[in-house]
Amino acid sequence: MQARKPNLYPTCVCRRCELEKEDNDHVWKCPSAAETTTEIWKEAMGKINEWGVQATNSYNASRKREYKRAVDRGRQVPRPVPIHWWPPSDADHVRGFSSIGGARAVHSGSPAPDRDEKPMWNVSDLLRGITPLSMLTEWSAVFRTPMSIAKTVLHKFVGYLEAQASELIWKPRCSATIAWEQSQGISAKDKTSKYTGPRGDWSQGYGYITHDGFSATIVAQSQVLDRTATGGWCTEEFGM
């Protein structure tokens, strides 16, 4: 906001913690949101078995339908063997999200080192609705299921994180910002009025460049799954 209208916003400090500059990552990593992030994560983890059973049942039903269609057409095909969902252990889960920076710490609720020194993706990316391919690959091995089942479960997991983060992190952030604006006498008209003076560095503003020169909402197609992130952070549909 400071980059857009420096005449209204003298600094880009976060209005929730009042400690650090707010950018695309800080919104989700803000100390004021840490406890909420842990709670959201635990709730999502607690739903994985439910999602896994649903995805497995759907997978088996689809294969059964395909088998029936083939038989009806006179083809001789082997009868499909049903796939079973085996609930992953806590250690399995830790291995499954080990490629995500900060995930071990959020999962344990206390500081924990990342597996990779410089992880490409972080928990904040999942909260924005981005689903990394690396996580799908690792979860598929952990679940010991066909890739399509792991993909369905992962989409539900990230979708839940995103929806809850929107309600419990993003909206409170907006409320805190609006409260500060009101205390400063900044009106809606002020925010929509055209500013023609010098601007700040766009790369430091919320919604702009964060990941090594790339916007967090625009990532390479080879690195993300084919899901559409909703909730306001990203509208592109990523293809594999």
HUGIGI-V523170 format. One line per field, one symbol per residue. burial: + if it has 24 or more other ideal C-beta (glycine too) atoms within 12 Angstrom, else -. Layout:
BEGIN
burial->???
END
This chain:
BEGIN
burial->+++++--++--+-+++----++++++++++-+++-+++-++--++--+--+++-++-+++--+-------------------+-+--+---++++++++++++++++------+----++++++++++++++++++++++-++-++--++++++++++++++++++-+++--+--++--+-------------------+---+++++-++---+++++---+++-+-+-+-++---+--
END
